[in-house]
Amino acid sequence: MAPPLMVVFSHDRVIYRSLAAEGNMSKLSPDCIKSIYVLKDSSSVAKYGSAAKNGVIEIYIDDEKYPDAYKVFKTDSLENKKR
């Protein structure tokens, strides 16, 4: 079975998106996580497409504690993967 899709949000925008097995969450301090949601039904596919067929882990960063989270994930961000 393939791993779930992992999506990290900061300031209400996606700053990181990858399959959970490929992601490096050691870059992120647990103290900075505001909330985590696990989507495992058809709503995950409706929201994220076929990449989410094995579920989605949504991680929301506490922007007050970690306002520059996007800099940590900059090298792995969606914008850089599109190039």
mmCIF file of the N, C-alpha and C atoms, coordinates in Angstrom:
data_MODEL
# 
_entry.id   MODEL 
# 
loop_
_atom_site.group_PDB 
_atom_site.id 
_atom_site.type_symbol 
_atom_site.label_atom_id 
_atom_site.label_alt_id 
_atom_site.label_comp_id 
_atom_site.label_asym_id 
_atom_site.label_entity_id 
_atom_site.label_seq_id 
_atom_site.pdbx_PDB_ins_code 
_atom_site.Cartn_x 
_atom_site.Cartn_y 
_atom_site.Cartn_z 
_atom_site.occupancy 
_atom_site.B_iso_or_equiv 
_atom_site.pdbx_formal_charge 
_atom_site.auth_seq_id 
_atom_site.auth_comp_id 
_atom_site.auth_asym_id 
_atom_site.auth_atom_id 
_atom_site.pdbx_PDB_model_num 
ATOM 1   N N  . MET A 1 1  ? 0.833   -1.178 0.000   1.00 0.00 ? 1  MET A N  1 
ATOM 2   C CA . MET A 1 1  ? 0.000   0.000  0.000   1.00 0.00 ? 1  MET A CA 1 
ATOM 3   C C  . MET A 1 1  ? 0.884   1.250  0.000   1.00 0.00 ? 1  MET A C  1 
ATOM 4   N N  . ALA A 1 2  ? 0.518   2.204  -0.801  1.00 0.00 ? 2  ALA A N  1 
ATOM 5   C CA . ALA A 1 2  ? 1.266   3.454  -0.900  1.00 0.00 ? 2  ALA A CA 1 
ATOM 6   C C  . ALA A 1 2  ? 0.996   4.334  0.320   1.00 0.00 ? 2  ALA A C  1 
ATOM 7   N N  . PRO A 1 3  ? 1.941   5.207  0.642   1.00 0.00 ? 3  PRO A N  1 
ATOM 8   C CA . PRO A 1 3  ? 1.749   6.097  1.798   1.00 0.00 ? 3  PRO A CA 1 
ATOM 9   C C  . PRO A 1 3  ? 0.716   7.187  1.492   1.00 0.00 ? 3  PRO A C  1 
ATOM 10  N N  . PRO A 1 4  ? 0.181   7.806  2.548   1.00 0.00 ? 4  PRO A N  1 
ATOM 11  C CA . PRO A 1 4  ? -0.765  8.901  2.332   1.00 0.00 ? 4  PRO A CA 1 
ATOM 12  C C  . PRO A 1 4  ? -0.045  10.164 1.857   1.00 0.00 ? 4  PRO A C  1 
ATOM 13  N N  . LEU A 1 5  ? -0.808  11.080 1.333   1.00 0.00 ? 5  LEU A N  1 
ATOM 14  C CA . LEU A 1 5  ? -0.292  12.383 0.919   1.00 0.00 ? 5  LEU A CA 1 
ATOM 15  C C  . LEU A 1 5  ? -0.156  13.249 2.167   1.00 0.00 ? 5  LEU A C  1 
ATOM 16  N N  . MET A 1 6  ? 0.932   13.967 2.299   1.00 0.00 ? 6  MET A N  1 
ATOM 17  C CA . MET A 1 6  ? 1.128   14.862 3.431   1.00 0.00 ? 6  MET A CA 1 
ATOM 18  C C  . MET A 1 6  ? 1.115   16.297 2.913   1.00 0.00 ? 6  MET A C  1 
ATOM 19  N N  . VAL A 1 7  ? 0.293   17.138 3.532   1.00 0.00 ? 7  VAL A N  1 
ATOM 20  C CA . VAL A 1 7  ? 0.168   18.534 3.113   1.00 0.00 ? 7  VAL A CA 1 
ATOM 21  C C  . VAL A 1 7  ? 0.359   19.411 4.340   1.00 0.00 ? 7  VAL A C  1 
ATOM 22  N N  . VAL A 1 8  ? 1.279   20.387 4.252   1.00 0.00 ? 8  VAL A N  1 
ATOM 23  C CA . VAL A 1 8  ? 1.550   21.303 5.362   1.00 0.00 ? 8  VAL A CA 1 
ATOM 24  C C  . VAL A 1 8  ? 1.071   22.690 4.966   1.00 0.00 ? 8  VAL A C  1 
ATOM 25  N N  . PHE A 1 9  ? 0.311   23.312 5.869   1.00 0.00 ? 9  PHE A N  1 
ATOM 26  C CA . PHE A 1 9  ? -0.245  24.645 5.633   1.00 0.00 ? 9  PHE A CA 1 
ATOM 27  C C  . PHE A 1 9  ? 0.368   25.650 6.595   1.00 0.00 ? 9  PHE A C  1 
ATOM 28  N N  . SER A 1 10 ? 0.611   26.853 6.094   1.00 0.00 ? 10 SER A N  1 
ATOM 29  C CA . SER A 1 10 ? 1.024   27.986 6.919   1.00 0.00 ? 10 SER A CA 1 
ATOM 30  C C  . SER A 1 10 ? 0.378   29.223 6.308   1.00 0.00 ? 10 SER A C  1 
ATOM 31  N N  . HIS A 1 11 ? -0.138  30.082 7.142   1.00 0.00 ? 11 HIS A N  1 
ATOM 32  C CA . HIS A 1 11 ? -0.824  31.292 6.670   1.00 0.00 ? 11 HIS A CA 1 
ATOM 33  C C  . HIS A 1 11 ? -1.905  30.933 5.646   1.00 0.00 ? 11 HIS A C  1 
ATOM 34  N N  . ASP A 1 12 ? -2.612  29.839 5.892   1.00 0.00 ? 12 ASP A N  1 
ATOM 35  C CA . ASP A 1 12 ? -3.718  29.371 5.048   1.00 0.00 ? 12 ASP A CA 1 
ATOM 36  C C  . ASP A 1 12 ? -3.317  29.084 3.607   1.00 0.00 ? 12 ASP A C  1 
ATOM 37  N N  . ARG A 1 13 ? -2.081  28.688 3.399   1.00 0.00 ? 13 ARG A N  1 
ATOM 38  C CA . ARG A 1 13 ? -1.655  28.259 2.065   1.00 0.00 ? 13 ARG A CA 1 
ATOM 39  C C  . ARG A 1 13 ? -0.749  27.044 2.198   1.00 0.00 ? 13 ARG A C  1 
ATOM 40  N N  . VAL A 1 14 ? -0.707  26.264 1.157   1.00 0.00 ? 14 VAL A N  1 
ATOM 41  C CA . VAL A 1 14 ? 0.124   25.058 1.155   1.00 0.00 ? 14 VAL A CA 1 
ATOM 42  C C  . VAL A 1 14 ? 1.583   25.469 1.023   1.00 0.00 ? 14 VAL A C  1 
ATOM 43  N N  . ILE A 1 15 ? 2.410   24.980 1.960   1.00 0.00 ? 15 ILE A N  1 
ATOM 44  C CA . ILE A 1 15 ? 3.840   25.265 1.856   1.00 0.00 ? 15 ILE A CA 1 
ATOM 45  C C  . ILE A 1 15 ? 4.641   24.003 1.561   1.00 0.00 ? 15 ILE A C  1 
ATOM 46  N N  . TYR A 1 16 ? 3.997   22.854 1.667   1.00 0.00 ? 16 TYR A N  1 
ATOM 47  C CA . TYR A 1 16 ? 4.698   21.594 1.410   1.00 0.00 ? 16 TYR A CA 1 
ATOM 48  C C  . TYR A 1 16 ? 3.675   20.530 1.050   1.00 0.00 ? 16 TYR A C  1 
ATOM 49  N N  . ARG A 1 17 ? 3.999   19.724 0.064   1.00 0.00 ? 17 ARG A N  1 
ATOM 50  C CA . ARG A 1 17 ? 3.111   18.631 -0.348  1.00 0.00 ? 17 ARG A CA 1 
ATOM 51  C C  . ARG A 1 17 ? 3.968   17.498 -0.885  1.00 0.00 ? 17 ARG A C  1 
ATOM 52  N N  . SER A 1 18 ? 3.802   16.320 -0.280  1.00 0.00 ? 18 SER A N  1 
ATOM 53  C CA . SER A 1 18 ? 4.591   15.169 -0.689  1.00 0.00 ? 18 SER A CA 1 
ATOM 54  C C  . SER A 1 18 ? 3.944   13.916 -0.134  1.00 0.00 ? 18 SER A C  1 
ATOM 55  N N  . LEU A 1 19 ? 4.307   12.772 -0.669  1.00 0.00 ? 19 LEU A N  1 
ATOM 56  C CA . LEU A 1 19 ? 3.874   11.525 -0.053  1.00 0.00 ? 19 LEU A CA 1 
ATOM 57  C C  . LEU A 1 19 ? 4.572   11.412 1.294   1.00 0.00 ? 19 LEU A C  1 
ATOM 58  N N  . ALA A 1 20 ? 3.873   10.914 2.290   1.00 0.00 ? 20 ALA A N  1 
ATOM 59  C CA . ALA A 1 20 ? 4.408   10.881 3.656   1.00 0.00 ? 20 ALA A CA 1 
ATOM 60  C C  . ALA A 1 20 ? 5.744   10.153 3.740   1.00 0.00 ? 20 ALA A C  1 
ATOM 61  N N  . ALA A 1 21 ? 5.936   9.111  2.963   1.00 0.00 ? 21 ALA A N  1 
ATOM 62  C CA . ALA A 1 21 ? 7.185   8.350  3.010   1.00 0.00 ? 21 ALA A CA 1 
ATOM 63  C C  . ALA A 1 21 ? 8.356   9.155  2.450   1.00 0.00 ? 21 ALA A C  1 
ATOM 64  N N  . GLU A 1 22 ? 8.076   10.121 1.590   1.00 0.00 ? 22 GLU A N  1 
ATOM 65  C CA . GLU A 1 22 ? 9.133   10.931 0.986   1.00 0.00 ? 22 GLU A CA 1 
ATOM 66  C C  . GLU A 1 22 ? 9.437   12.179 1.799   1.00 0.00 ? 22 GLU A C  1 
ATOM 67  N N  . GLY A 1 23 ? 8.529   12.570 2.674   1.00 0.00 ? 23 GLY A N  1 
ATOM 68  C CA . GLY A 1 23 ? 8.663   13.814 3.418   1.00 0.00 ? 23 GLY A CA 1 
ATOM 69  C C  . GLY A 1 23 ? 9.680   13.731 4.532   1.00 0.00 ? 23 GLY A C  1 
ATOM 70  N N  . ASN A 1 24 ? 10.219  14.869 4.882   1.00 0.00 ? 24 ASN A N  1 
ATOM 71  C CA . ASN A 1 24 ? 11.179  14.946 5.968   1.00 0.00 ? 24 ASN A CA 1 
ATOM 72  C C  . ASN A 1 24 ? 10.608  15.848 7.052   1.00 0.00 ? 24 ASN A C  1 
ATOM 73  N N  . MET A 1 25 ? 9.843   15.275 7.951   1.00 0.00 ? 25 MET A N  1 
ATOM 74  C CA . MET A 1 25 ? 9.199   16.066 8.989   1.00 0.00 ? 25 MET A CA 1 
ATOM 75  C C  . MET A 1 25 ? 10.165  16.454 10.100  1.00 0.00 ? 25 MET A C  1 
ATOM 76  N N  . SER A 1 26 ? 11.396  15.988 10.053  1.00 0.00 ? 26 SER A N  1 
ATOM 77  C CA . SER A 1 26 ? 12.358  16.392 11.072  1.00 0.00 ? 26 SER A CA 1 
ATOM 78  C C  . SER A 1 26 ? 12.696  17.874 10.957  1.00 0.00 ? 26 SER A C  1 
ATOM 79  N N  . LYS A 1 27 ? 12.325  18.488 9.838   1.00 0.00 ? 27 LYS A N  1 
ATOM 80  C CA . LYS A 1 27 ? 12.538  19.916 9.653   1.00 0.00 ? 27 LYS A CA 1 
ATOM 81  C C  . LYS A 1 27 ? 11.599  20.754 10.509  1.00 0.00 ? 27 LYS A C  1 
ATOM 82  N N  . LEU A 1 28 ? 10.547  20.147 11.015  1.00 0.00 ? 28 LEU A N  1 
ATOM 83  C CA . LEU A 1 28 ? 9.488   20.878 11.692  1.00 0.00 ? 28 LEU A CA 1 
ATOM 84  C C  . LEU A 1 28 ? 9.413   20.501 13.168  1.00 0.00 ? 28 LEU A C  1 
ATOM 85  N N  . SER A 1 29 ? 9.459   21.492 14.029  1.00 0.00 ? 29 SER A N  1 
ATOM 86  C CA . SER A 1 29 ? 9.357   21.253 15.464  1.00 0.00 ? 29 SER A CA 1 
ATOM 87  C C  . SER A 1 29 ? 7.917   20.907 15.843  1.00 0.00 ? 29 SER A C  1 
ATOM 88  N N  . PRO A 1 30 ? 7.701   19.897 16.662  1.00 0.00 ? 30 PRO A N  1 
ATOM 89  C CA . PRO A 1 30 ? 6.343   19.546 17.097  1.00 0.00 ? 30 PRO A CA 1 
ATOM 90  C C  . PRO A 1 30 ? 5.641   20.684 17.830  1.00 0.00 ? 30 PRO A C  1 
ATOM 91  N N  . ASP A 1 31 ? 6.412   21.577 18.456  1.00 0.00 ? 31 ASP A N  1 
ATOM 92  C CA . ASP A 1 31 ? 5.823   22.709 19.172  1.00 0.00 ? 31 ASP A CA 1 
ATOM 93  C C  . ASP A 1 31 ? 5.130   23.695 18.243  1.00 0.00 ? 31 ASP A C  1 
ATOM 94  N N  . CYS A 1 32 ? 5.467   23.654 16.986  1.00 0.00 ? 32 CYS A N  1 
ATOM 95  C CA . CYS A 1 32 ? 4.909   24.606 16.023  1.00 0.00 ? 32 CYS A CA 1 
ATOM 96  C C  . CYS A 1 32 ? 3.646   24.097 15.340  1.00 0.00 ? 32 CYS A C  1 
ATOM 97  N N  . ILE A 1 33 ? 3.264   22.872 15.604  1.00 0.00 ? 33 ILE A N  1 
ATOM 98  C CA . ILE A 1 33 ? 2.079   22.307 14.959  1.00 0.00 ? 33 ILE A CA 1 
ATOM 99  C C  . ILE A 1 33 ? 0.830   22.748 15.708  1.00 0.00 ? 33 ILE A C  1 
ATOM 100 N N  . LYS A 1 34 ? -0.072  23.363 14.960  1.00 0.00 ? 34 LYS A N  1 
ATOM 101 C CA . LYS A 1 34 ? -1.331  23.837 15.539  1.00 0.00 ? 34 LYS A CA 1 
ATOM 102 C C  . LYS A 1 34 ? -2.363  22.719 15.552  1.00 0.00 ? 34 LYS A C  1 
ATOM 103 N N  . SER A 1 35 ? -2.484  22.006 14.434  1.00 0.00 ? 35 SER A N  1 
ATOM 104 C CA . SER A 1 35 ? -3.436  20.904 14.354  1.00 0.00 ? 35 SER A CA 1 
ATOM 105 C C  . SER A 1 35 ? -3.048  19.950 13.239  1.00 0.00 ? 35 SER A C  1 
ATOM 106 N N  . ILE A 1 36 ? -3.534  18.716 13.372  1.00 0.00 ? 36 ILE A N  1 
ATOM 107 C CA . ILE A 1 36 ? -3.309  17.674 12.367  1.00 0.00 ? 36 ILE A CA 1 
ATOM 108 C C  . ILE A 1 36 ? -4.652  17.022 12.074  1.00 0.00 ? 36 ILE A C  1 
ATOM 109 N N  . TYR A 1 37 ? -4.945  16.858 10.796  1.00 0.00 ? 37 TYR A N  1 
ATOM 110 C CA . TYR A 1 37 ? -6.174  16.187 10.382  1.00 0.00 ? 37 TYR A CA 1 
ATOM 111 C C  . TYR A 1 37 ? -5.813  15.020 9.479   1.00 0.00 ? 37 TYR A C  1 
ATOM 112 N N  . VAL A 1 38 ? -6.526  13.936 9.635   1.00 0.00 ? 38 VAL A N  1 
ATOM 113 C CA . VAL A 1 38 ? -6.343  12.768 8.788   1.00 0.00 ? 38 VAL A CA 1 
ATOM 114 C C  . VAL A 1 38 ? -7.623  12.588 7.978   1.00 0.00 ? 38 VAL A C  1 
ATOM 115 N N  . LEU A 1 39 ? -7.494  12.663 6.659   1.00 0.00 ? 39 LEU A N  1 
ATOM 116 C CA . LEU A 1 39 ? -8.624  12.450 5.759   1.00 0.00 ? 39 LEU A CA 1 
ATOM 117 C C  . LEU A 1 39 ? -8.445  11.085 5.125   1.00 0.00 ? 39 LEU A C  1 
ATOM 118 N N  . LYS A 1 40 ? -9.440  10.236 5.265   1.00 0.00 ? 40 LYS A N  1 
ATOM 119 C CA . LYS A 1 40 ? -9.255  8.889  4.730   1.00 0.00 ? 40 LYS A CA 1 
ATOM 120 C C  . LYS A 1 40 ? -10.471 8.373  3.976   1.00 0.00 ? 40 LYS A C  1 
ATOM 121 N N  . ASP A 1 41 ? -11.312 9.257  3.547   1.00 0.00 ? 41 ASP A N  1 
ATOM 122 C CA . ASP A 1 41 ? -12.467 8.823  2.772   1.00 0.00 ? 41 ASP A CA 1 
ATOM 123 C C  . ASP A 1 41 ? -12.440 9.483  1.395   1.00 0.00 ? 41 ASP A C  1 
ATOM 124 N N  . SER A 1 42 ? -13.527 9.408  0.695   1.00 0.00 ? 42 SER A N  1 
ATOM 125 C CA . SER A 1 42 ? -13.573 9.951  -0.667  1.00 0.00 ? 42 SER A CA 1 
ATOM 126 C C  . SER A 1 42 ? -13.398 11.463 -0.704  1.00 0.00 ? 42 SER A C  1 
ATOM 127 N N  . SER A 1 43 ? -13.595 12.143 0.410   1.00 0.00 ? 43 SER A N  1 
ATOM 128 C CA . SER A 1 43 ? -13.414 13.597 0.421   1.00 0.00 ? 43 SER A CA 1 
ATOM 129 C C  . SER A 1 43 ? -11.957 13.974 0.165   1.00 0.00 ? 43 SER A C  1 
ATOM 130 N N  . SER A 1 44 ? -11.026 13.108 0.572   1.00 0.00 ? 44 SER A N  1 
ATOM 131 C CA . SER A 1 44 ? -9.616  13.414 0.324   1.00 0.00 ? 44 SER A CA 1 
ATOM 132 C C  . SER A 1 44 ? -9.299  13.380 -1.168  1.00 0.00 ? 44 SER A C  1 
ATOM 133 N N  . VAL A 1 45 ? -9.882  12.445 -1.878  1.00 0.00 ? 45 VAL A N  1 
ATOM 134 C CA . VAL A 1 45 ? -9.675  12.370 -3.329  1.00 0.00 ? 45 VAL A CA 1 
ATOM 135 C C  . VAL A 1 45 ? -10.358 13.551 -4.013  1.00 0.00 ? 45 VAL A C  1 
ATOM 136 N N  . ALA A 1 46 ? -11.534 13.912 -3.530  1.00 0.00 ? 46 ALA A N  1 
ATOM 137 C CA . ALA A 1 46 ? -12.241 15.053 -4.118  1.00 0.00 ? 46 ALA A CA 1 
ATOM 138 C C  . ALA A 1 46 ? -11.453 16.345 -3.926  1.00 0.00 ? 46 ALA A C  1 
ATOM 139 N N  . LYS A 1 47 ? -10.773 16.466 -2.799  1.00 0.00 ? 47 LYS A N  1 
ATOM 140 C CA . LYS A 1 47 ? -10.039 17.698 -2.485  1.00 0.00 ? 47 LYS A CA 1 
ATOM 141 C C  . LYS A 1 47 ? -8.654  17.740 -3.122  1.00 0.00 ? 47 LYS A C  1 
ATOM 142 N N  . TYR A 1 48 ? -7.952  16.592 -3.166  1.00 0.00 ? 48 TYR A N  1 
ATOM 143 C CA . TYR A 1 48 ? -6.558  16.569 -3.610  1.00 0.00 ? 48 TYR A CA 1 
ATOM 144 C C  . TYR A 1 48 ? -6.290  15.746 -4.863  1.00 0.00 ? 48 TYR A C  1 
ATOM 145 N N  . GLY A 1 49 ? -7.270  15.077 -5.388  1.00 0.00 ? 49 GLY A N  1 
ATOM 146 C CA . GLY A 1 49 ? -7.073  14.287 -6.593  1.00 0.00 ? 49 GLY A CA 1 
ATOM 147 C C  . GLY A 1 49 ? -6.563  12.884 -6.306  1.00 0.00 ? 49 GLY A C  1 
ATOM 148 N N  . SER A 1 50 ? -6.133  12.211 -7.348  1.00 0.00 ? 50 SER A N  1 
ATOM 149 C CA . SER A 1 50 ? -5.758  10.800 -7.242  1.00 0.00 ? 50 SER A CA 1 
ATOM 150 C C  . SER A 1 50 ? -4.540  10.556 -6.349  1.00 0.00 ? 50 SER A C  1 
ATOM 151 N N  . ALA A 1 51 ? -3.715  11.572 -6.128  1.00 0.00 ? 51 ALA A N  1 
ATOM 152 C CA . ALA A 1 51 ? -2.557  11.410 -5.240  1.00 0.00 ? 51 ALA A CA 1 
ATOM 153 C C  . ALA A 1 51 ? -2.996  11.115 -3.811  1.00 0.00 ? 51 ALA A C  1 
ATOM 154 N N  . ALA A 1 52 ? -4.261  11.412 -3.502  1.00 0.00 ? 52 ALA A N  1 
ATOM 155 C CA . ALA A 1 52 ? -4.780  11.225 -2.142  1.00 0.00 ? 52 ALA A CA 1 
ATOM 156 C C  . ALA A 1 52 ? -5.595  9.955  -1.988  1.00 0.00 ? 52 ALA A C  1 
ATOM 157 N N  . LYS A 1 53 ? -5.470  9.036  -2.922  1.00 0.00 ? 53 LYS A N  1 
ATOM 158 C CA . LYS A 1 53 ? -6.298  7.824  -2.865  1.00 0.00 ? 53 LYS A CA 1 
ATOM 159 C C  . LYS A 1 53 ? -6.030  6.977  -1.617  1.00 0.00 ? 53 LYS A C  1 
ATOM 160 N N  . ASN A 1 54 ? -4.862  7.142  -0.998  1.00 0.00 ? 54 ASN A N  1 
ATOM 161 C CA . ASN A 1 54 ? -4.542  6.409  0.230   1.00 0.00 ? 54 ASN A CA 1 
ATOM 162 C C  . ASN A 1 54 ? -4.660  7.294  1.475   1.00 0.00 ? 54 ASN A C  1 
ATOM 163 N N  . GLY A 1 55 ? -5.363  8.405  1.342   1.00 0.00 ? 55 GLY A N  1 
ATOM 164 C CA . GLY A 1 55 ? -5.582  9.302  2.471   1.00 0.00 ? 55 GLY A CA 1 
ATOM 165 C C  . GLY A 1 55 ? -4.670  10.509 2.435   1.00 0.00 ? 55 GLY A C  1 
ATOM 166 N N  . VAL A 1 56 ? -4.956  11.445 3.335   1.00 0.00 ? 56 VAL A N  1 
ATOM 167 C CA . VAL A 1 56 ? -4.199  12.698 3.422   1.00 0.00 ? 56 VAL A CA 1 
ATOM 168 C C  . VAL A 1 56 ? -3.945  13.019 4.887   1.00 0.00 ? 56 VAL A C  1 
ATOM 169 N N  . ILE A 1 57 ? -2.749  13.493 5.170   1.00 0.00 ? 57 ILE A N  1 
ATOM 170 C CA . ILE A 1 57 ? -2.423  14.030 6.484   1.00 0.00 ? 57 ILE A CA 1 
ATOM 171 C C  . ILE A 1 57 ? -2.233  15.528 6.294   1.00 0.00 ? 57 ILE A C  1 
ATOM 172 N N  . GLU A 1 58 ? -3.143  16.322 6.854   1.00 0.00 ? 58 GLU A N  1 
ATOM 173 C CA . GLU A 1 58 ? -3.036  17.774 6.780   1.00 0.00 ? 58 GLU A CA 1 
ATOM 174 C C  . GLU A 1 58 ? -2.435  18.280 8.085   1.00 0.00 ? 58 GLU A C  1 
ATOM 175 N N  . ILE A 1 59 ? -1.368  19.057 7.981   1.00 0.00 ? 59 ILE A N  1 
ATOM 176 C CA . ILE A 1 59 ? -0.692  19.619 9.153   1.00 0.00 ? 59 ILE A CA 1 
ATOM 177 C C  . ILE A 1 59 ? -0.761  21.135 9.048   1.00 0.00 ? 59 ILE A C  1 
ATOM 178 N N  . TYR A 1 60 ? -1.314  21.752 10.073  1.00 0.00 ? 60 TYR A N  1 
ATOM 179 C CA . TYR A 1 60 ? -1.428  23.210 10.114  1.00 0.00 ? 60 TYR A CA 1 
ATOM 180 C C  . TYR A 1 60 ? -0.411  23.754 11.113  1.00 0.00 ? 60 TYR A C  1 
ATOM 181 N N  . ILE A 1 61 ? 0.399   24.716 10.658  1.00 0.00 ? 61 ILE A N  1 
ATOM 182 C CA . ILE A 1 61 ? 1.440   25.318 11.467  1.00 0.00 ? 61 ILE A CA 1 
ATOM 183 C C  . ILE A 1 61 ? 0.858   26.472 12.268  1.00 0.00 ? 61 ILE A C  1 
ATOM 184 N N  . ASP A 1 62 ? 1.283   26.604 13.519  1.00 0.00 ? 62 ASP A N  1 
ATOM 185 C CA . ASP A 1 62 ? 0.890   27.744 14.344  1.00 0.00 ? 62 ASP A CA 1 
ATOM 186 C C  . ASP A 1 62 ? 1.699   28.944 13.860  1.00 0.00 ? 62 ASP A C  1 
ATOM 187 N N  . ASP A 1 63 ? 1.053   29.837 13.120  1.00 0.00 ? 63 ASP A N  1 
ATOM 188 C CA . ASP A 1 63 ? 1.752   30.950 12.481  1.00 0.00 ? 63 ASP A CA 1 
ATOM 189 C C  . ASP A 1 63 ? 2.332   31.948 13.480  1.00 0.00 ? 63 ASP A C  1 
ATOM 190 N N  . GLU A 1 64 ? 1.755   32.021 14.667  1.00 0.00 ? 64 GLU A N  1 
ATOM 191 C CA . GLU A 1 64 ? 2.290   32.931 15.680  1.00 0.00 ? 64 GLU A CA 1 
ATOM 192 C C  . GLU A 1 64 ? 3.612   32.419 16.239  1.00 0.00 ? 64 GLU A C  1 
ATOM 193 N N  . LYS A 1 65 ? 3.723   31.117 16.440  1.00 0.00 ? 65 LYS A N  1 
ATOM 194 C CA . LYS A 1 65 ? 4.950   30.529 16.974  1.00 0.00 ? 65 LYS A CA 1 
ATOM 195 C C  . LYS A 1 65 ? 6.016   30.340 15.902  1.00 0.00 ? 65 LYS A C  1 
ATOM 196 N N  . TYR A 1 66 ? 5.580   30.171 14.668  1.00 0.00 ? 66 TYR A N  1 
ATOM 197 C CA . TYR A 1 66 ? 6.500   29.798 13.587  1.00 0.00 ? 66 TYR A CA 1 
ATOM 198 C C  . TYR A 1 66 ? 6.144   30.562 12.309  1.00 0.00 ? 66 TYR A C  1 
ATOM 199 N N  . PRO A 1 67 ? 6.299   31.886 12.320  1.00 0.00 ? 67 PRO A N  1 
ATOM 200 C CA . PRO A 1 67 ? 5.848   32.691 11.176  1.00 0.00 ? 67 PRO A CA 1 
ATOM 201 C C  . PRO A 1 67 ? 6.619   32.450 9.876   1.00 0.00 ? 67 PRO A C  1 
ATOM 202 N N  . ASP A 1 68 ? 7.812   31.904 9.964   1.00 0.00 ? 68 ASP A N  1 
ATOM 203 C CA . ASP A 1 68 ? 8.626   31.690 8.770   1.00 0.00 ? 68 ASP A CA 1 
ATOM 204 C C  . ASP A 1 68 ? 8.719   30.222 8.381   1.00 0.00 ? 68 ASP A C  1 
ATOM 205 N N  . ALA A 1 69 ? 7.675   29.460 8.629   1.00 0.00 ? 69 ALA A N  1 
ATOM 206 C CA . ALA A 1 69 ? 7.691   28.029 8.323   1.00 0.00 ? 69 ALA A CA 1 
ATOM 207 C C  . ALA A 1 69 ? 7.952   27.756 6.851   1.00 0.00 ? 69 ALA A C  1 
ATOM 208 N N  . TYR A 1 70 ? 7.467   28.622 5.997   1.00 0.00 ? 70 TYR A N  1 
ATOM 209 C CA . TYR A 1 70 ? 7.663   28.403 4.558   1.00 0.00 ? 70 TYR A CA 1 
ATOM 210 C C  . TYR A 1 70 ? 9.136   28.370 4.188   1.00 0.00 ? 70 TYR A C  1 
ATOM 211 N N  . LYS A 1 71 ? 9.982   29.042 4.932   1.00 0.00 ? 71 LYS A N  1 
ATOM 212 C CA . LYS A 1 71 ? 11.417  29.040 4.635   1.00 0.00 ? 71 LYS A CA 1 
ATOM 213 C C  . LYS A 1 71 ? 12.040  27.673 4.896   1.00 0.00 ? 71 LYS A C  1 
ATOM 214 N N  . VAL A 1 72 ? 11.526  26.953 5.896   1.00 0.00 ? 72 VAL A N  1 
ATOM 215 C CA . VAL A 1 72 ? 12.039  25.627 6.221   1.00 0.00 ? 72 VAL A CA 1 
ATOM 216 C C  . VAL A 1 72 ? 11.774  24.655 5.086   1.00 0.00 ? 72 VAL A C  1 
ATOM 217 N N  . PHE A 1 73 ? 10.586  24.770 4.496   1.00 0.00 ? 73 PHE A N  1 
ATOM 218 C CA . PHE A 1 73 ? 10.186  23.840 3.443   1.00 0.00 ? 73 PHE A CA 1 
ATOM 219 C C  . PHE A 1 73 ? 10.429  24.387 2.041   1.00 0.00 ? 73 PHE A C  1 
ATOM 220 N N  . LYS A 1 74 ? 11.085  25.516 1.913   1.00 0.00 ? 74 LYS A N  1 
ATOM 221 C CA . LYS A 1 74 ? 11.238  26.191 0.624   1.00 0.00 ? 74 LYS A CA 1 
ATOM 222 C C  . LYS A 1 74 ? 11.818  25.276 -0.453  1.00 0.00 ? 74 LYS A C  1 
ATOM 223 N N  . THR A 1 75 ? 12.790  24.468 -0.128  1.00 0.00 ? 75 THR A N  1 
ATOM 224 C CA . THR A 1 75 ? 13.421  23.618 -1.135  1.00 0.00 ? 75 THR A CA 1 
ATOM 225 C C  . THR A 1 75 ? 12.511  22.485 -1.596  1.00 0.00 ? 75 THR A C  1 
ATOM 226 N N  . ASP A 1 76 ? 11.503  22.148 -0.776  1.00 0.00 ? 76 ASP A N  1 
ATOM 227 C CA . ASP A 1 76 ? 10.613  21.054 -1.120  1.00 0.00 ? 76 ASP A CA 1 
ATOM 228 C C  . ASP A 1 76 ? 9.205   21.535 -1.473  1.00 0.00 ? 76 ASP A C  1 
ATOM 229 N N  . SER A 1 77 ? 9.026   22.824 -1.621  1.00 0.00 ? 77 SER A N  1 
ATOM 230 C CA . SER A 1 77 ? 7.679   23.358 -1.789  1.00 0.00 ? 77 SER A CA 1 
ATOM 231 C C  . SER A 1 77 ? 7.084   23.020 -3.147  1.00 0.00 ? 77 SER A C  1 
ATOM 232 N N  . LEU A 1 78 ? 5.793   23.192 -3.246  1.00 0.00 ? 78 LEU A N  1 
ATOM 233 C CA . LEU A 1 78 ? 5.105   22.940 -4.509  1.00 0.00 ? 78 LEU A CA 1 
ATOM 234 C C  . LEU A 1 78 ? 5.647   23.809 -5.624  1.00 0.00 ? 78 LEU A C  1 
ATOM 235 N N  . GLU A 1 79 ? 5.947   25.060 -5.301  1.00 0.00 ? 79 GLU A N  1 
ATOM 236 C CA . GLU A 1 79 ? 6.422   25.974 -6.337  1.00 0.00 ? 79 GLU A CA 1 
ATOM 237 C C  . GLU A 1 79 ? 7.727   25.470 -6.967  1.00 0.00 ? 79 GLU A C  1 
ATOM 238 N N  . ASN A 1 80 ? 8.622   24.951 -6.128  1.00 0.00 ? 80 ASN A N  1 
ATOM 239 C CA . ASN A 1 80 ? 9.893   24.473 -6.656  1.00 0.00 ? 80 ASN A CA 1 
ATOM 240 C C  . ASN A 1 80 ? 9.729   23.157 -7.408  1.00 0.00 ? 80 ASN A C  1 
ATOM 241 N N  . LYS A 1 81 ? 8.769   22.327 -7.027  1.00 0.00 ? 81 LYS A N  1 
ATOM 242 C CA . LYS A 1 81 ? 8.557   21.059 -7.740  1.00 0.00 ? 81 LYS A CA 1 
ATOM 243 C C  . LYS A 1 81 ? 7.961   21.279 -9.119  1.00 0.00 ? 81 LYS A C  1 
ATOM 244 N N  . LYS A 1 82 ? 7.267   22.384 -9.320  1.00 0.00 ? 82 LYS A N  1 
ATOM 245 C CA . LYS A 1 82 ? 6.654   22.666 -10.625 1.00 0.00 ? 82 LYS A CA 1 
ATOM 246 C C  . LYS A 1 82 ? 7.687   23.118 -11.640 1.00 0.00 ? 82 LYS A C  1 
ATOM 247 N N  . ARG A 1 83 ? 8.809   23.608 -11.188 1.00 0.00 ? 83 ARG A N  1 
ATOM 248 C CA . ARG A 1 83 ? 9.831   24.144 -12.107 1.00 0.00 ? 83 ARG A CA 1 
ATOM 249 C C  . ARG A 1 83 ? 10.591  23.054 -12.795 1.00 0.00 ? 83 ARG A C  1 
# 
